[in-house]
Amino acid sequence: MGTLKDLLTADMRTALKARDELTTSTLRMALAAIGNAEVAGKAKRELSDDEVLAVLTKEAKKRREAATAFADAGRTELAAKESAEGEVLDRYLPKQLDDAELAELVAGALSAGGFTGKGQMGPAMKAAQAAVAGRAEGGRVAAEVRRQLGV
């Protein structure tokens, strides 16, 4: 198949034919978010697979945060729906790094760049994010960079 967007569209059609309402609605929402990202800016453009992946990551994070908020408010049925939507989106995201793998990649990026101390947090984060390449949330990466820099 072609791009990640094509895969999402094909999977949505399959889910529609199978009458899988959760998958259909979740993929429709994801494709709408991708469409919004394509028309954002001065001219419409086609997103690359990496940009589509970034949109999907953002949408999955929204689902996790909403599920937590609903669960804290005692709205378990809505929390379960948001969690299920997040699981559908997770099928299209790369496998997330565990804490040990993340620590190892961040340590490698920091030593390669020679970063030490809190004054170099920005460049260190940029190097660490490049090393992680979307396989961990930014908050987790930032926490690990702070821990290793002693900030």
N, C-alpha and C positions, 0 to 999 in steps of 0.2 A: 504494500500500500504506500501511498505518498507520505504526506505530512501527518503530524500529530493531530492537526485540526481535521484532516480527512478521516482519521481513525475515530475521533470523537463523533463525527457526523455519522459514519457507518454504524458505530455501536449504538448511537441514539436511534437510528432507524431499526436496527435489530431489536432493541428493547421496546420500541413502539409496536412492532409486529407481534412481539411476545406478550404485549400488554403488561410490561413491567413498569408500573407508574413511577416508582422511586427513581430508577435508573433514568427513565425518560426525562422526568422533570429536572433531575440533577444535571444531566448532560445538556439539556436545553439552557439551563441557567449558565453553565460553563461556556457554552457556545455564544450566548448573549454577551457575557463578559468579554470574551475574545473579540466579538464584533465591536463592542464599545472601545476596546483598546485599539482596534484597527482604525477607527475613525477619529480617535483622539489626535489632536495636533492639527496642522494646517492642511494636510492632504491625507486621503485614505490610502492605506498601504497594507500589504500582506505581512503578517507577523511570521517571524522565523520560528522554528520548533522551540528554541531556547526561550523566546519571548512568550510563546503559548504556555510553556512549562512554568514560567514565572507567574502568569495569570492564574493557572491552575493551583499553584502553590498558595497564592494570595487567597483564592476562593476557599481552599481547604482550611487555611488558617482561620478565615472568617467563620467557617462551620464549627471548628473546635472551640473558638471563643464564644460563639452563640450557644453551643451545647453546655458549656460551663456556666454561662450566665443563666440559662433556663434551669439548669439543675440546682444552682444556688437559690433560685427563686421558687423552687418546689414545683416547677412545670416539667415533670418527668416525661410526658408524652412528646412535648416539643424538643426536649433535650435529646430524646431517642431519635427523633426524626433528623435533627441536625447531625448527630453522630453517624447515622446511616448514610446521609448525603456525603459526609466527610470520607467515609469508607469507600464510597463509589469513586470519589475523586482520587483517593489514594492509589487506586489501581493504575492510574496513569502517571503517577509521580515516581521518581527513582526511590529505591530503598533508602530509608534514613539511616544515618550512621549511629552506632551506639556510642556511649560516652568514651570508651577506651579508644575507639577508632578516631573519634573527633579530637581527643586530646593529642593523639599521635600526629594527625595531620596539622593541627595548629602548632604543635611544637616544631615540626619540620618547617613550616612556613615562617615562624618567628626566627628560627636559627638561620635559615637561608637568607633572610633579610637583615639579620643582625639587630632586631628590634629589642630594646630594653627600656623599661620605665614607662610611666603614664604619658609622657610627652609625645610618644610615638604611637599612641593608641589608634589614630586614624589610619596611617599607613599600614600598621600591623593588621588592622581589621580588613583592609583591602586585600592584603596578601592572604590572610586566612580565608576570606570568602572565596577567593580565586582557587585556593587549594581544596576547599570543601565542595565547590561547584554545585550548590543547590541541594546537597544531600543532607543538610541540617538547617534548621531555622536560624535566622539571624540572631535571635536572642540567646540561643544556646551557644552560638559561635562567639558572640560578644562576651558572654559570661566566662567561657573558657579562655579567651584572650586576656581578659582582666585577671583571671586567676593566675595564668602563667606569667603575666607581666608584673604581678604583685600590686595591682591597682586597687 
